[in-house]
Amino acid sequence: MSRLEPFTELVSRVVPVPSENVDTDRIVPARFLTTTGRRGLGRALFADWRVGPDGAPNPDCPLDLEIHRGARILLAGHNFGCGSSREHAAWALVDAGFRVVVSTRLADIFRGNALRNGLLAAEVERAAYERLLERVRRDPAVELAVSLERRELRLADGDPESFEVDGFARQCMLKGVDQLGYLLEQLDEIAAWEAAHPPRVDTRSLPSTA
């Protein structure tokens, strides 16, 4: 069992990465998969995008712009996290300081990996996404409030936008526990239920009466 930072509400600036079909190899290139540890993987996040062939920082990559330093919300393009199932993609985002990824669609395995590691993977309708993207592009310093309890996003000068998130994962993130931790918290209730229900006989072990 591992403890996670409980998530209730977050207010942060937003890093826009609207490219569609960004796969996990682009999020964290395969050469960084030799580690089984999570610490330090943030340096590998979008490594081949953030640095050019000559080793110089890529000025077209928004992650390293001064205005986005410290931002904890990634506004990602459609089908973000597709490709391989590597959990390192979620680890790298978390280690780089992100707590939320917002998209119109997040790849299924990536979404599951993100939620298990305390990274809120929130899906919104296309119209809501376009409004958020336009606002962030117009004012990169704008902050977005994310409420997991209410399942909504809100700009300071805008209406709330609802998002979809798995119910069980939401409960785990609110409590700050992983899946095993959530189950362990129910041990008293499990024991009480078992005490109130006598063991059932496995009829397969009884002799046949035929």
N, C-alpha and C positions, 0 to 999 in steps of 0.2 A: 504494500500500500504506500502511496506517496501523497503528501499534502500539496495542494495547489493554492495559489493566491485566490481567495474568494472573489467572484465577479458579481457586482450588483449594478454599478453605473460607472461609466468612464466618460470624461470630457477631454478631447484631444484634437490637435490639428490632424490633417489627413494627407497621406501621400497617394497621389493618383497614379495608378499603373493600369491604364485602360486597355492595353493590348489584349486581344482575345486568344484563347487556347494557349495560354502560358503553361508549359508543362513543368513537371517537377525537376527535370534536368536543367531547366533554365533557372528555376528557383534556387537549387543547390546542385552544381555540376557533379557528375559521377565521381570525379577524382577525390572528392571530399568524403566519400562514403566509407572510407577505411576506419573511421572512428565509430565506437559504440557509445561515446559520451556526447552529451548535449552542449556542454559548456564550450564556448568559443566558436560554435558553428555560425553565429551571426556574421562573422567575418566572411563566410562563404556565400552569404545570401546574394543572389544575382551577381556572382563574382565575374562572370564573363560579359556582363552588361555594364557593370560599374567601372570596369577598367578596360581600356583599349589594348590592342596588340602590342603597343609600345610601352605598356605599363602605366600610362598616364590616365588619370580619372576621366571618365566619359562625361562631358558636360551635358549630354542629353538625358542622362539618368537622373530622375528626380530624387532618388533616395539620399544622395549626398549633398543636395542643395541646402544651404544654410537655413532657409525658411522651413525646411522639413525636418531638421534635426530634432530629435526627441519626440517626434510624432509617433503615436501608438496605434493608429488606424490606417489600414491599407485599403484603398478603394480599387479593387482589381477588376479586370475585364471578364467577359463571359467565358465560362468553362475554365476558370482558373484552377491550377493544380492537377490537370489531366496528365496522362502518361503513366510512368511507373508508380508503384505504391510506396516508395521510400518515405519512411516517417521522418527522415532527416529534413525534409522540406518544412514540416511543421516546427521541428526543433530549431531550425535556423531562424525562422520568423520570430519565434518566442525569444530566442537568445538575442536577437537584434532589438528587442523591446516592444514588439507588436503584441497587442492583446485582442485585436479585432481585424478580421478580413471581411469586407463587404463586396458582394458581387451579385449579378443577376443569376449566376449559376456557378456552383463550386463542385468540382469533380467528387464523386461519392467517397472514394477511399481517402482522398486528401481531407475532405470535410470531417470524416470520422477521426482521422489522425489528429487533426487540429483540435477538435473538441476534447479528445482524451488528454491533450497536453495543455489545456487551459487557454486555448486560442479560440475565441468566439468566431465561428464561421456563419455569417449572417447573409441570407439571400433575400433580395428585395425585387420588386417589380421593375421592369425596364424603365417605365416612366419616372419612377422614384429615383432610380440610379442616374438617369440622365440629368435630373434636376440637381442631384448632389454633385455630379461631375462638373456641371456648368458652374455651380456656385464655387467649388474649390478652385477651378481654373481662373475664375474672375477674381477671387480673393484667397490666395494660398494660406493666409493666416487665419482663415475662418476655422472655428472649432465646431466639432460635432459631438453631441451628447448621445451616448449609447446606454440604454437601460435594458438589461437582460430581464429584470423582473417584469417590466411592462412589454418587453419585446418590441421596442421602438427606437428609432433614430430621430434626432431633432437638431436642426440648426437653430441658432439663437433667434433668427428672424424668420423662421419658417414653421410650417405645420409638421407634426410628427409623421414619420413613415414607419409602418409596421414591417417586421421581418420574420422569416420562418427559421425555426431552430428545433432540433430534436428535443422532445420533452424530457427524457431521462438525462441526456447530456446537460440540459439546462439546469436541472436540479443538482447535478454533480458540481457544476461550475458555481452556482449560487452558494453551495456549502463549502466549496474549496477542497473537494475530495475527488479521487479518481473512482473508477467503477467499483473496484474492490473495496475501497474505503467506504463507499456508499453502502455496500452490502454489509460490511462489518458493523456499521452503525445500527443496523437492524437486528443484531444478534439477540437482544433481549426479547424483541417481538417474535423472532423466529423460535426461540426457546419456549416462550409462552404458548405459541401455537402448537408446537410439538407436544408439550405437556398436556394440552387440552384434547389432543387427538391420539388415541392409542395406536400403537404400531399396526400396520396392516399386514395380514398374512399373505405371503407370496404363494398363491394357490398352485403355482407350477411345481412347488416342492412337495405337495401332498400326494399320498399314494392314490392311484387310480381306483375308482370303485366299479369300473367296468368289468 
